[in-house]
Amino acid sequence: MSQELARLVEKHGGAPVCVPAVREVPSFDSEAVSRVLDELAAQQHEVVIFMTGVAVALLFEVAEHLGRRAMLVAALRRVTTVCRGPKPSAALRGFGVPPTLSACAPFTVAEIVDALEDLEITGRSVLLFHYGERSATVAETLLARRAELHECWLYRWLMPGDPAALEHLVQRIIAGEVDALALTCQIQFRHLYRVAERLELERSLLGALNDQVVTAVIGPTCRAVVEAYGVAPRVMPEHPKMGPLVVALMRHLAQRPLTSDDLLGGRSRGSGP
C-alpha cells in the first residue's frame, strides 16, 4: 500500500520516498489447495487459523477458480476460525464467514496465542495458514498443546526482483539524506539489512539508523526484530496501523530540535521516510 502510505506522509508535511522491500509471491499448487478444500468439506479440521488477509484472499481465489467458493464458505462456517487481527477478520467477513475469534491489538503472535488459550485443541485437527514465512511460535505452541497440526503456505515473502532501489536507499541513509525510516513489517527491515550486508555496508547502515535517522515501527513484532539487529526504534504508534504510524512519526520529527547539521545543510524536519 505504498501509494496510500505516501499520501499520508505528504498530508502531514513529509516528502515520501517509497522503496519496495518485499514481494508477496503465491506459493501453492491448485492440487494441494484442492486437497485442503476436500478436507474442509469433509470436516476433517476443527479449527482454522488465518495469520493474514492475503492468505484468506488467496484461498478464496483458488476456491472460486475451482468452482468451490460456496462449499468453502459453508465449511468455514462449521469450524472455529481464528484470525490474527482485523485484516484476516475483515477478509473472512467479506466472503461471508464471520470469524469465531480474533486476536486483540497489537495483533502479534502473542495475541494469537492468547486467543487460543481458552480453546480446547488437544487432539483436535488444526489447520494453520501461515503468512509469508513459518510462524514458528504459533506452530510450536499448538504442537506443545498436542493439537493435530496441519500447516499451509499460500504465499512467500521474497526479495524484490530488482534490489537496486533498496541498495540506493541504504546509500542514502548512510549519506544522511533520509530523516526517517517507516517500517510496516519486520521483513522489510530484514531485507534492507540483507542488501546492506551484500554491499558490506551493514555496520554503516546500523550506525546511521541509530545516530542520524528516526526509525518508526508499526508494532511490537517489528520493533523486536529491529532491536535484535541493534537498532533502537524511536517511534511506535499506540495502534498498529499505517495512519497512527505516520502521525506519530511526523509529530516526533516536528518536535525534534534542529541540529547544527540541519541549519548548515538546510534540511527540513520531516523531509521524508
C-alpha positions as CSV (number, residue, x, y, z in Angstrom):
1,M,0.0,0.0,0.0
2,S,2.8,2.4,-0.9
3,Q,0.6,5.0,-2.5
4,E,-1.7,5.2,0.5
5,L,1.3,5.5,2.8
6,A,2.9,8.1,0.6
7,R,-0.3,10.2,0.6
8,L,-0.4,10.1,4.4
9,V,3.2,11.3,4.7
10,E,2.5,14.1,2.2
11,K,-0.7,15.1,4.1
12,H,1.4,15.6,7.2
13,G,4.2,17.6,5.6
14,G,6.7,15.0,4.7
15,A,8.4,14.1,1.4
16,P,7.9,10.3,0.9
17,V,10.5,8.1,-0.7
18,C,8.8,4.7,-1.5
19,V,11.1,1.8,-1.8
20,P,9.8,-1.8,-2.4
21,A,11.4,-4.1,0.1
22,V,9.4,-7.3,-0.2
23,R,7.4,-9.3,-2.8
24,E,4.4,-11.5,-1.8
25,V,4.6,-14.3,-4.2
26,P,1.8,-17.0,-4.4
27,S,3.4,-20.4,-3.4
28,F,1.0,-23.2,-3.9
29,D,-0.4,-25.6,-6.5
30,S,-4.0,-26.0,-7.2
31,E,-4.0,-29.7,-6.4
32,A,-2.7,-29.1,-2.9
33,V,-5.3,-26.4,-2.2
34,S,-7.9,-28.7,-3.7
35,R,-7.0,-31.4,-1.1
36,V,-7.3,-28.8,1.7
37,L,-10.7,-27.9,0.3
38,D,-11.7,-31.6,0.3
39,E,-10.5,-31.9,3.9
40,L,-12.6,-28.8,5.0
41,A,-15.6,-30.1,3.1
42,A,-15.2,-33.5,4.9
43,Q,-15.0,-31.7,8.2
44,Q,-11.5,-33.1,8.9
45,H,-10.3,-29.9,10.5
46,E,-12.0,-28.4,13.6
47,V,-10.0,-25.2,14.0
48,V,-8.7,-23.0,11.1
49,I,-6.2,-20.2,11.8
50,F,-5.5,-17.4,9.4
51,M,-2.5,-15.2,10.0
52,T,-3.1,-12.7,7.2
53,G,-5.8,-11.4,5.0
54,V,-3.7,-12.3,2.0
55,A,-4.0,-16.0,2.9
56,V,-7.8,-15.6,3.1
57,A,-8.0,-13.9,-0.3
58,L,-5.7,-16.5,-2.0
59,L,-7.7,-19.4,-0.5
60,F,-10.9,-18.0,-1.8
61,E,-9.4,-17.1,-5.2
62,V,-8.4,-20.7,-5.8
63,A,-11.8,-22.0,-4.5
64,E,-13.5,-19.6,-6.9
65,H,-11.4,-20.8,-9.8
66,L,-12.3,-24.4,-8.9
67,G,-16.0,-23.6,-8.6
68,R,-16.0,-24.4,-4.9
69,R,-16.5,-21.0,-3.2
70,A,-19.9,-21.8,-1.8
71,M,-18.5,-25.0,-0.4
72,L,-15.6,-23.2,1.3
73,V,-18.0,-20.7,2.9
74,A,-20.2,-23.4,4.3
75,A,-17.1,-25.4,5.5
76,L,-15.5,-22.5,7.3
77,R,-18.8,-21.6,9.0
78,R,-18.9,-25.0,10.5
79,V,-15.4,-24.8,12.1
80,T,-13.8,-22.5,14.7
81,T,-12.0,-19.7,12.7
82,V,-9.2,-17.7,14.4
83,C,-7.8,-14.6,12.9
84,R,-4.6,-12.6,13.7
85,G,-6.3,-9.2,13.8
86,P,-8.6,-7.0,11.7
87,K,-7.2,-7.8,8.2
88,P,-7.9,-11.5,8.1
89,S,-11.1,-10.9,10.1
90,A,-12.3,-8.3,7.5
91,A,-11.3,-10.6,4.6
92,L,-13.3,-13.5,6.1
93,R,-16.4,-11.3,6.7
94,G,-16.1,-10.1,3.1
95,F,-16.6,-13.6,1.9
96,G,-19.5,-14.2,4.2
97,V,-17.7,-16.0,7.1
98,P,-17.9,-14.3,10.5
99,P,-14.6,-15.2,12.4
100,T,-15.1,-17.1,15.6
101,L,-12.1,-15.5,17.4
102,S,-9.9,-12.6,16.5
103,A,-6.6,-11.6,18.2
104,C,-6.6,-8.3,20.1
105,A,-4.3,-5.3,19.5
106,P,-1.5,-5.1,18.7
107,F,-2.2,-8.3,16.7
108,T,1.1,-10.1,17.2
109,V,1.8,-13.8,17.6
110,A,1.4,-13.3,21.4
111,E,-2.2,-12.2,20.9
112,I,-2.9,-15.2,18.7
113,V,-1.5,-17.5,21.4
114,D,-3.7,-15.7,24.0
115,A,-6.8,-16.0,21.8
116,L,-6.2,-19.8,21.6
117,E,-5.6,-20.1,25.4
118,D,-9.3,-20.9,26.3
119,L,-9.8,-23.0,23.2
120,E,-9.6,-26.8,23.7
121,I,-7.3,-28.0,21.0
122,T,-5.7,-31.1,22.5
123,G,-6.2,-34.0,20.0
124,R,-8.2,-31.7,17.6
125,S,-7.2,-31.1,14.0
126,V,-5.9,-27.5,13.5
127,L,-5.3,-26.0,10.0
128,L,-2.8,-23.1,10.2
129,F,-2.5,-20.8,7.2
130,H,0.9,-19.0,7.7
131,Y,2.0,-15.6,6.4
132,G,5.0,-15.3,4.1
133,E,7.1,-17.5,6.3
134,R,6.5,-20.0,9.1
135,S,5.2,-18.6,12.3
136,A,7.2,-21.0,14.5
137,T,5.9,-19.7,17.8
138,V,2.2,-20.3,16.9
139,A,3.0,-23.7,15.3
140,E,5.2,-24.9,18.3
141,T,2.6,-23.7,20.8
142,L,-0.1,-25.7,19.0
143,L,2.2,-28.8,18.9
144,A,3.0,-28.4,22.6
145,R,-0.7,-28.4,23.4
146,R,-0.9,-31.7,21.4
147,A,-3.0,-30.3,18.6
148,E,-3.0,-32.3,15.4
149,L,-1.4,-29.6,13.4
150,H,-1.6,-29.1,9.6
151,E,0.4,-26.2,8.2
152,C,-0.3,-24.5,4.9
153,W,1.5,-21.7,2.9
154,L,-0.3,-19.9,0.1
155,Y,2.4,-17.3,-0.5
156,R,6.0,-16.5,0.4
157,W,7.9,-13.3,1.2
158,L,10.8,-12.8,-1.3
159,M,13.3,-10.0,-2.0
160,P,12.2,-7.5,-4.7
161,G,13.1,-8.7,-8.2
162,D,15.4,-5.7,-8.7
163,P,17.2,-4.7,-5.4
164,A,18.6,-1.5,-6.9
165,A,16.1,0.7,-5.1
166,L,17.0,-0.9,-1.8
167,E,20.7,-0.5,-2.5
168,H,20.2,3.2,-3.2
169,L,18.2,3.6,0.0
170,V,21.0,2.0,2.0
171,Q,23.4,4.5,0.5
172,R,21.1,7.5,1.0
173,I,20.6,6.5,4.7
174,I,24.3,6.3,5.3
175,A,24.9,9.6,3.4
176,G,22.4,11.4,5.8
177,E,19.8,12.1,3.1
178,V,16.9,10.4,4.9
179,D,15.4,11.8,8.0
180,A,13.2,8.8,8.9
181,L,12.6,5.2,8.1
182,A,9.0,3.9,8.4
183,L,8.6,0.1,8.6
184,T,5.2,-1.5,8.3
185,C,6.5,-5.1,8.5
186,Q,9.6,-6.7,10.0
187,I,10.5,-8.5,6.8
188,Q,11.2,-5.0,5.2
189,F,14.0,-4.3,7.7
190,R,15.5,-7.8,7.3
191,H,15.6,-7.4,3.5
192,L,17.1,-3.9,3.9
193,Y,19.8,-5.3,6.2
194,R,20.5,-8.2,3.8
195,V,21.1,-5.8,0.9
196,A,23.4,-3.7,3.1
197,E,25.3,-6.8,4.1
198,R,25.8,-7.8,0.5
199,L,27.2,-4.3,-0.1
200,E,29.4,-4.7,3.0
201,L,27.7,-1.6,4.5
202,E,25.7,-3.2,7.3
203,R,27.7,-1.6,10.1
204,S,27.4,1.8,8.5
205,L,23.7,1.3,8.0
206,L,23.1,0.4,11.6
207,G,25.2,3.3,12.8
208,A,23.3,5.7,10.6
209,L,19.9,4.4,11.8
210,N,21.0,4.8,15.4
211,D,22.7,8.2,15.1
212,Q,21.0,10.1,12.2
213,V,17.7,8.5,11.3
214,V,14.4,8.3,13.2
215,T,13.2,4.7,12.8
216,A,9.5,4.2,13.2
217,V,8.0,0.7,13.5
218,I,4.3,-0.3,13.2
219,G,4.2,-2.6,16.2
220,P,5.9,-4.8,18.8
221,T,6.9,-7.6,16.4
222,C,8.6,-5.2,14.0
223,R,10.2,-3.4,17.0
224,A,11.6,-6.7,18.4
225,V,13.2,-7.6,15.1
226,V,14.7,-4.1,14.6
227,E,16.1,-4.2,18.1
228,A,17.6,-7.6,17.6
229,Y,19.7,-6.1,14.8
230,G,21.0,-3.4,17.2
231,V,18.8,-0.5,16.2
232,A,16.6,1.4,18.7
233,P,13.3,2.5,17.2
234,R,12.2,5.9,18.4
235,V,8.6,5.8,17.3
236,M,5.9,3.1,17.6
237,P,2.2,4.1,17.5
238,E,-0.3,3.1,20.1
239,H,-2.4,1.4,17.4
240,P,-0.5,-0.8,14.9
241,K,-1.9,0.8,11.7
242,M,-0.4,3.0,8.9
243,G,-2.3,6.1,9.8
244,P,-1.3,6.2,13.5
245,L,2.3,5.3,12.4
246,V,2.6,8.3,10.1
247,V,1.0,10.7,12.6
248,A,3.3,9.5,15.4
249,L,6.4,9.8,13.2
250,M,5.6,13.2,11.8
251,R,4.8,14.6,15.3
252,H,8.2,13.2,16.5
253,L,10.0,14.8,13.7
254,A,8.2,18.2,14.2
255,Q,9.2,18.2,17.9
256,R,12.8,17.2,17.2
257,P,15.2,20.1,17.9
258,L,17.3,21.3,14.9
259,T,20.9,20.3,14.9
260,S,23.9,22.3,13.5
261,D,23.8,19.9,10.5
262,D,20.2,20.8,9.8
263,L,21.0,24.5,10.0
264,L,24.1,24.3,7.9
265,G,22.7,21.9,5.3
266,G,19.3,23.4,5.0
267,R,17.5,20.2,5.8
268,S,13.9,20.4,6.9
269,R,12.4,18.3,9.7
270,G,10.1,15.6,8.4
271,S,11.6,15.6,4.9
272,G,10.5,12.1,4.3
273,P,10.7,8.4,5.3
